[in-house]
Structure formats: C-alpha cells, structure tokens
C-alpha cells in the first residue's frame, strides 16, 4: 500500500472484486465449445466480449503512453469475429488482458500527475485519470455482459 489513497483505490478498481464479478470470475470455466457461441437475442459471444475487453484496454493504455499513438477504427478494430480463431487464442487473450491490466496499474502507481492532460491527446478532457476510469467503467459493463451471456448459455456457476 502506498501513501496515496487515491492511487491505491484506482489500482483496486482495476481488479474490482467488491461490487460485482471480477475478470477472473467472469472468464473462468467457460468450456472451449461455448466460447464462440452467441446466445439467441444477444449480440456477442464470450470470445467477442473477452477480446473486445482486451483490445480496448490495450488501446487505452497505448494512448496514454505512446506519443505516436494511432487511433483505431471504430467499431471494426474493436470487435472480433464470433469464435476464437485458434485453439490457443482464448488463453492468449486472457494472458494479454492480465498483462495490460498490470500495465494500467503500474501507470497509476508511477504517473506523476494523474490529472494531467495526456500530451498527445486532442481534448483537454483526455487525462490519465479519465483513461483509468474509462478502463474500469468499460470493464465493469462488459464483464456484466459476459456474466449474462454465460447465464444465457447455461454455463454460469450457481
């Protein structure tokens, strides 16, 4: 624990486990044959939600730290096909999400001024704090969807 309660809370938010299912609970135990299944009446499969979470978090982190950041095309670059392209793609995406989440936490711990504007941003509202809160909010929304998809597929633990 640091001497900065705001930074400590933000790091905890990136691993939120207090108010709802966290990343680990949402992705653990999804059988390989269900990862690419889109339930009737829902727009996304578990794979699409996982990969979208990974892509968005990686993109936001890249925006924060890369002065040569190149904006991605919405929505094409953010949403994958419905099924994992290879047998190992799921595990690779999970590992990449965890790595990028750790990078976000490290940025929270080390960025001198979280309220500073990201230098290469195009809006005064694009601060490091906003980026962290965007990752947290985005993850909470889509992890909730992932839990719902699992319930619809009958693969959410009771």
Secondary structure by P-SEA (a helix, b strand, c coil): ccccaaaaaaaaaaaccccccccccccccccccccccccccccccaaaaaaaaaaaaaaaaaaacccbbbbbcccccccccccccccaaaaaaaaaaaaaaaaaaaaaaccccccccccccccccccaaaaaaaaaaaaaaaaaaaaaaaaaaccccc
